[in-house]
């Protein structure tokens, strides 16, 4: 008895409508000459932009130097860091570390203490007398930098490394700008500033201090400079009129901090009021405590949430006994009485007067209402345009309307911090170098960023941040000793090892061990020590799923 079949020949399956319970044979002559599954996607190694690098105003490759610290290569880590920023020890103390605010690890337990590791490297470099790499061959070009603050020094450093002859001219008696005269020594010791500035001078940068530039065009032409970078700090204090009979008891924050830095602090009395709500106001109030003020109070017309001071600065000030009177504005000062008016917020969140007044005790009032830049000396240059607040209008390359004259730091609109200024200096140096060579100075597009949800966090365990040592409040206000301590080497390595290496391979062997087809081979130690053998790869995606840092992406076959 025969078996019932669906057709009488092996070609019946090609007849339209004919049924078949047999798999059709592959057409090896005209179809794909292979058996088995067809790969629909394939893996590639990628370099994505970690959020710490993306957020750094100085443009540091943070992830790279953290990797060197984790491996114990501290000098190599410092050299990778200073390729972008010459002030590791300074930034490790005064930067407000937006890198940590954006750190993906913060969504897992707590951010990596990047600024503390940076300080460790900067202090280690000073201790071991590490010097910068030698500059490139001399270009024969001369560049004038006006201002020896963070932005001017940064530009001079990067220009000198490119082989240009650089001279910095500054009105102050010593270089450093607001790093020396605006940031109190309990946050930034002066010997730290000296060490890092001296290292720049060792590159051949000429520093001329006590030189007030009054006519920039004349300075440029008489010195035969090929380009100019202007980075004068915001040294002019903003003031308001406060009715009172004793003007001598009214000080501005800039002058006050400069006099303290110069070792000539004014007499303040027992009660000091500070008018303002920024980081400078916090510094002034804390300095007043160290100068003997029993009562140091900040008067601010808005709320804590609206205060421009960084939260950690506010917390440190309050820890040291500084009081903050929110929603208050000064209306009169007749020493020793200070009259303030109570404010409230309207429906738009703006402060408005209430007509209710209070009296406080105050021997001195210090106004910390912000600073303005000095730009009159640039008005002799043709084509330079200014905003109403005196800042200079610049192009994306930081060049003003006068060819060959660039500006950055506090001279241009933007956030006024040491880190932003250093980033401007680096950027300006790149564009000045390109302009001198007749090139565009454009860079390749940035890599795509990687987010927390892109990571596969099975690899990482809990490892919370370890706090830096602090002086107790009583010892802090007793003098100007540094308040925050540095990390030990084991603590710095621990912090560096907490880095998730977002978007970049760190050779954990996850992909290598997960591949069921032996389609991944190890090639060498170092970044991306693996390669795909695509003839073996089936596109299963096991490597992608096992990669904890999203250094592999699956692309569709074409």
C-alpha positions in Angstrom: 0.0 0.0 0.0 1.6 3.2 -1.1 2.0 6.4 0.9 -0.3 9.2 -0.2 1.7 12.0 -1.8 0.8 15.6 -2.5 2.3 15.5 -6.0 3.7 13.2 -8.6 7.0 14.9 -9.1 9.6 16.9 -7.2 8.5 20.0 -9.1 4.9 20.0 -7.9 5.9 22.4 -5.1 6.5 25.1 -7.9 2.9 24.7 -9.2 0.8 27.6 -8.0 -1.6 26.5 -5.3 0.0 23.1 -4.9 0.5 21.9 -1.3 3.7 20.4 0.0 4.9 19.0 3.3 8.5 18.9 2.3 11.0 21.7 2.6 12.0 23.0 -0.7 15.7 22.4 -1.7 17.9 25.5 -1.8 18.8 26.8 -5.2 22.5 26.8 -4.9 23.0 28.0 -8.4 21.1 31.3 -8.1 20.4 31.8 -4.4 22.6 32.6 -1.4 25.3 29.9 -1.4 25.0 29.0 2.3 22.9 27.0 4.7 21.8 27.9 8.2 20.4 31.2 9.6 20.9 34.4 7.7 22.6 37.2 9.8 20.4 40.2 10.0 22.6 42.4 12.2 26.3 42.6 13.1 28.3 44.0 16.1 30.8 46.9 15.9 32.9 48.5 18.6 32.1 52.1 19.2 33.5 55.1 21.1 30.7 57.1 22.6 31.0 60.4 24.6 30.8 59.9 28.3 28.7 62.5 30.1 31.6 63.7 32.3 33.7 64.6 29.2 30.6 66.1 27.6 29.9 68.4 30.6 33.5 69.6 31.3 33.9 73.3 30.3 37.7 72.8 30.1 37.3 69.9 27.6 39.1 67.3 29.6 39.1 63.6 28.6 38.2 62.7 32.1 37.4 59.1 31.4 40.8 58.5 29.9 42.9 59.9 32.8 40.6 58.1 35.4 41.5 54.9 33.6 45.2 55.5 34.0 44.7 56.3 37.7 42.8 53.0 38.1 45.7 51.2 36.6 48.2 52.9 38.8 49.8 55.0 36.0 49.6 58.3 37.8 52.1 60.3 35.8 50.5 59.1 32.6 47.1 60.2 34.0 48.4 63.7 34.9 49.9 64.1 31.4 46.6 63.1 29.8 44.8 65.6 32.0 47.2 68.5 31.3 46.9 68.0 27.6 43.7 69.9 28.0 44.0 71.8 31.3 47.3 72.9 32.9 45.7 73.5 36.4 45.0 70.0 37.8 45.7 71.1 41.4 43.7 74.3 41.1 40.7 72.7 39.4 40.7 69.9 41.9 40.0 72.6 44.6 37.8 75.3 43.0 35.9 73.7 40.1 32.2 73.2 40.7 32.6 69.9 38.9 29.7 69.7 36.5 31.2 66.5 35.4 30.0 64.9 38.6 26.6 66.4 38.3 26.3 64.6 35.0 28.1 61.4 36.0 26.0 58.3 35.2 27.3 56.7 38.4 25.2 59.2 40.3 22.1 57.3 39.2 23.5 54.0 40.5 24.8 55.1 44.0 26.8 58.4 44.0 29.0 60.2 41.4 32.7 59.5 41.0 34.6 62.2 43.0 36.4 63.4 39.8 37.5 66.7 41.2 39.2 65.0 44.2 41.1 62.6 42.0 42.1 65.6 39.8 43.5 67.3 42.9 45.4 64.2 43.9 47.1 64.2 40.5 47.9 67.9 40.6 49.4 67.7 44.1 51.4 64.6 43.1 52.8 66.5 40.1 54.0 69.3 42.3 55.4 66.9 44.9 57.3 65.0 42.2 58.3 68.1 40.2 56.7 66.8 36.9 57.1 69.3 34.1 55.1 69.8 30.9 56.2 68.2 27.7 58.5 70.4 25.6 56.9 72.8 23.1 56.8 72.2 19.4 59.4 73.8 17.1 59.3 77.6 17.2 56.8 79.0 14.8 58.2 82.5 14.6 54.8 84.0 15.5 54.2 86.3 18.5 51.0 86.4 20.5 50.1 89.0 23.2 47.8 87.8 26.0 46.2 90.5 28.1 45.3 89.2 31.6 47.1 86.6 33.7 44.0 84.9 35.1 42.8 81.4 34.3 41.8 82.1 30.8 44.9 84.1 29.8 47.2 81.6 31.4 45.4 78.7 29.7 45.7 80.3 26.3 49.4 81.1 26.8 50.0 77.5 27.8 48.4 76.0 24.8 49.9 78.5 22.4 53.4 77.9 23.8 53.0 74.2 23.4 52.2 74.9 19.7 55.5 76.7 19.3 54.4 80.4 19.5 56.2 83.1 21.4 53.8 84.3 24.1 53.9 87.3 26.4 51.3 87.9 29.1 50.7 91.4 30.4 48.7 91.9 33.5 47.9 94.9 35.8 48.2 92.9 39.0 51.4 92.6 41.0 51.4 88.8 40.6 49.9 86.4 38.0 46.8 84.4 38.7 44.0 86.9 38.5 40.9 86.0 40.5 42.5 82.6 41.4 45.0 84.6 43.5 43.0 87.6 44.5 39.3 86.5 44.4 39.4 83.0 45.8 40.2 82.8 49.6 43.3 80.8 50.6 41.2 78.4 52.7 39.9 77.1 49.4 42.9 77.7 47.2 46.3 78.0 48.9 48.6 80.5 47.2 51.5 78.0 46.9 49.2 75.8 44.7 48.7 78.8 42.4 52.4 79.6 42.4 53.4 76.0 41.5 51.1 75.7 38.5 51.8 79.2 37.1 55.6 78.6 37.4 55.2 75.4 35.4 53.6 77.5 32.6 56.4 80.1 32.8 58.9 77.3 32.4 57.6 76.7 28.9 59.1 80.1 27.9 56.0 82.2 28.4 57.0 85.7 29.4 54.9 87.2 32.3 54.9 91.0 32.7 53.0 92.0 35.8 52.2 95.5 37.0 51.5 96.6 33.4 48.1 98.2 32.8 47.1 98.1 29.2 45.4 101.4 28.2 45.5 101.2 24.4 45.4 97.7 23.0 46.1 98.8 19.4 49.2 100.6 20.4 50.4 97.6 22.5 49.9 95.2 19.7 51.6 97.4 17.1 54.6 98.4 19.2 55.3 94.8 20.2 54.9 93.5 16.7 52.4 90.9 17.8 50.8 88.7 15.2 47.7 88.0 17.3 46.1 89.1 20.6 44.0 87.2 23.2 42.2 89.5 25.7 41.2 87.8 29.0 40.9 90.5 31.6 38.9 89.4 34.6 35.8 91.0 36.0 37.5 93.2 38.6 35.0 96.1 38.7 32.4 95.7 41.4 28.8 96.4 40.9 27.3 98.8 43.5 24.0 100.1 44.6 23.2 103.3 46.5 22.4 102.6 50.1 21.3 105.6 52.2 23.6 106.1 55.2 25.9 108.5 57.0 29.1 106.4 57.1 30.3 105.5 53.6 33.6 104.1 55.0 31.7 101.2 56.4 30.4 100.2 53.0 32.9 98.0 51.1 32.7 96.0 47.8 33.5 92.3 47.7 36.3 92.6 45.1 38.2 95.2 46.9 37.7 93.4 50.2 39.0 90.0 49.0 41.9 91.7 47.3 43.0 93.5 50.4 42.7 90.2 52.4 44.8 88.4 49.8 47.4 91.1 50.0 47.7 90.8 53.7 45.9 94.1 54.5 42.5 93.2 55.8 40.2 96.1 56.8 38.7 96.5 60.3 35.3 95.0 60.2 33.9 95.1 63.7 31.8 92.4 65.4 28.8 92.4 63.1 29.2 92.1 59.3 26.4 92.0 56.7 27.0 90.8 53.2 24.6 91.9 50.4 24.3 89.3 47.6 23.5 85.7 46.9 26.4 84.3 44.8 29.5 82.3 45.5 31.4 85.6 46.1 29.0 86.5 48.8 29.6 83.1 50.5 33.4 83.6 50.3 33.1 87.1 51.8 31.0 86.0 54.7 33.3 83.1 55.5 36.4 85.4 55.3 34.7 87.8 57.7 34.3 85.0 60.2 38.0 84.2 59.9 38.8 87.9 60.5 37.0 87.8 63.8 33.4 88.8 63.0 31.2 87.2 65.6 28.1 87.6 63.5 28.3 87.3 59.7 25.0 87.5 57.9 24.1 87.4 54.2 21.2 89.5 53.1 19.5 88.1 49.9 16.3 89.3 48.3 15.2 86.0 46.9 14.8 82.4 48.2 17.3 79.6 48.7 16.1 77.9 45.5 16.7 81.1 43.5 20.2 81.7 45.0 23.0 81.6 42.4 25.6 80.3 44.8 26.4 76.6 44.5 24.7 74.5 47.1 27.9 73.2 48.5 29.2 76.7 49.1 26.0 77.7 50.9 26.2 74.6 53.0 29.9 75.2 53.9 29.1 78.8 54.9 26.2 77.8 57.1 28.4 75.1 58.7 30.8 77.8 59.7 28.2 79.9 61.4 27.2 82.2 58.6 23.5 83.2 58.8 21.4 83.9 55.7 18.4 86.2 55.7 16.2 85.2 52.8 13.7 87.5 51.1 15.3 90.7 52.5 16.8 93.8 50.9 18.9 96.6 52.4 17.1 99.9 52.5 19.4 102.0 54.8 22.6 101.7 56.9 23.3 104.0 59.8 26.0 102.2 61.7 25.4 100.2 63.9 21.8 99.8 62.6 21.0 98.1 59.3 17.5 98.5 58.0 16.1 95.7 55.7 12.8 95.4 54.0 11.0 92.0 54.0 10.2 90.8 50.5 7.8 88.2 49.1 7.4 86.6 45.7 4.7 87.5 43.1 2.9 85.1 40.9 5.9 85.0 38.6 8.4 84.2 41.4 9.8 87.7 41.4 10.6 89.4 44.7 8.5 92.4 45.6 8.5 94.8 48.6 6.0 94.3 51.4 6.4 97.5 53.4 7.5 95.6 56.5 10.9 96.6 57.9 13.4 95.0 60.3 16.6 96.2 62.0 19.8 94.3 62.2 23.2 95.1 63.9 26.0 95.8 61.4 29.4 97.5 61.8 30.3 96.9 58.1 28.3 96.1 55.0 30.1 94.4 52.1 28.3 94.4 48.7 28.7 91.2 46.7 26.4 92.0 43.8 28.5 90.8 40.9 31.4 92.2 38.9 31.9 94.0 35.5 34.7 93.8 33.0 37.0 96.6 32.0 37.0 97.0 28.3 37.7 100.6 27.5 41.3 99.8 26.4 39.9 97.9 23.5 37.9 100.7 22.0 40.8 101.9 19.9 40.5 98.7 17.8 38.4 99.0 14.6 35.5 96.6 14.3 35.2 95.5 18.0 31.7 95.6 19.3 30.5 95.6 22.9 27.4 94.6 24.8 25.7 97.0 27.2 27.5 95.4 30.2 30.9 96.0 28.6 31.5 92.4 27.5 32.9 91.9 24.0 31.0 90.3 21.1 32.9 87.4 19.6 32.4 84.8 16.8 32.2 81.1 17.5 36.0 81.1 17.2 36.3 83.7 19.9 37.6 86.3 17.5 36.3 89.9 17.8 35.3 92.1 14.9 39.0 93.0 14.6 40.9 90.3 12.7 43.5 88.6 14.8 42.1 89.9 18.2 40.4 87.2 20.2 38.7 87.4 23.6 37.5 85.0 26.3 36.9 84.4 29.9 35.1 87.2 31.8 35.5 89.4 28.7 32.7 87.6 26.8 29.1 86.8 27.8 28.8 83.6 29.8 29.3 81.9 33.1 32.2 83.3 35.0 34.1 80.5 36.6 37.7 79.3 36.6 36.8 76.2 34.6 34.9 78.1 31.9 37.8 80.6 31.6 40.3 77.8 31.2 38.1 76.2 28.5 38.0 79.5 26.6 41.7 79.8 26.7 42.2 76.4 25.2 39.6 77.0 22.5 41.1 80.4 21.7 44.6 79.0 21.4 43.3 76.4 18.9 41.7 79.1 16.8 44.6 81.5 17.1 47.0 78.8 16.0 44.7 78.0 13.0 44.3 81.7 12.1 48.1 82.3 12.1 48.4 79.3 9.8 45.6 80.4 7.5 43.4 77.4 8.4 39.8 77.1 9.7 40.5 75.5 13.1 37.3 73.4 12.8 37.3 70.0 14.6 35.6 66.7 13.8 32.1 66.3 15.2 31.8 65.1 18.7 30.9 61.5 19.3 27.3 60.7 20.3 26.7 60.8 24.1 25.9 57.7 26.1 23.1 57.8 28.7 22.6 55.8 31.9 19.8 53.7 30.3 22.3 52.7 27.5 24.5 50.8 30.0 24.2 47.2 31.1 25.0 47.5 34.8 25.2 43.8 35.7 29.0 44.1 35.9 29.2 46.8 38.5 28.5 46.4 42.2 27.7 49.0 44.8 30.7 51.2 45.6 29.5 54.5 47.2 31.7 57.6 47.1 34.0 58.1 50.0 33.9 61.7 51.4 37.0 63.9 51.5 38.3 64.9 54.9 37.2 68.3 56.2 38.3 70.5 59.0 35.7 70.9 61.7 33.8 74.2 61.8 35.6 75.5 64.9 39.0 75.0 63.4 38.0 76.3 60.0 37.1 79.8 61.2 40.1 80.0 63.4 42.4 80.8 60.4 42.9 80.4 56.7 44.1 76.8 56.7 42.7 74.7 53.8 39.3 73.4 54.7 39.1 70.4 52.5 41.8 67.7 52.5 43.1 65.6 49.7 42.8 61.9 48.9 45.4 59.3 49.7 46.7 57.2 46.8 44.4 54.2 47.7 41.4 56.5 48.0 42.2 58.1 44.6 42.6 54.7 43.0 39.3 53.5 44.6 37.4 56.5 43.2 38.9 56.1 39.7 37.9 52.4 39.8 34.3 53.5 40.4 34.2 55.0 36.9 31.7 53.1 34.7 33.7 53.8 31.5 30.5 54.9 29.8 30.5 54.2 26.1 34.2 53.1 25.9 35.7 49.6 26.0 37.8 49.0 29.1 38.7 45.4 28.2 36.6 43.5 30.7 36.5 40.4 28.4 32.7 40.3 28.6 32.2 40.1 24.9 35.2 37.7 24.4 33.8 35.3 26.9 30.1 35.5 25.8 30.6 34.8 22.1 29.3 31.3 21.3 31.0 31.2 17.9 34.5 32.3 18.8 34.0 35.3 16.6 36.0 37.7 18.8 39.7 37.6 19.2 42.0 39.6 21.5 44.6 41.5 19.6 46.7 43.6 22.1 46.6 45.4 25.4 45.2 48.9 25.3 42.0 50.5 24.1 39.8 48.2 22.1 41.9 45.1 22.4 39.4 43.0 20.5 38.3 42.4 16.9 35.3 40.7 15.3 35.7 37.8 12.9 32.6 38.4 10.8 32.9 35.1 8.9 32.1 33.4 12.2 29.6 35.9 13.6 25.9 35.0 13.5 24.7 38.3 14.8 23.2 36.8 17.9 24.0 39.9 20.0 25.4 38.1 23.0 28.5 40.4 23.0 26.2 43.5 23.0 24.1 42.2 25.9 27.2 41.4 27.9 29.0 44.7 27.3 28.5 46.7 30.5 29.5 50.1 29.1 27.7 50.1 25.7 31.0 49.9 23.7 29.3 47.6 21.2 26.4 48.4 19.0 24.4 46.1 16.7 24.0 47.5 13.1 21.6 46.1 10.5 23.1 44.1 7.7 23.0 45.7 4.3 
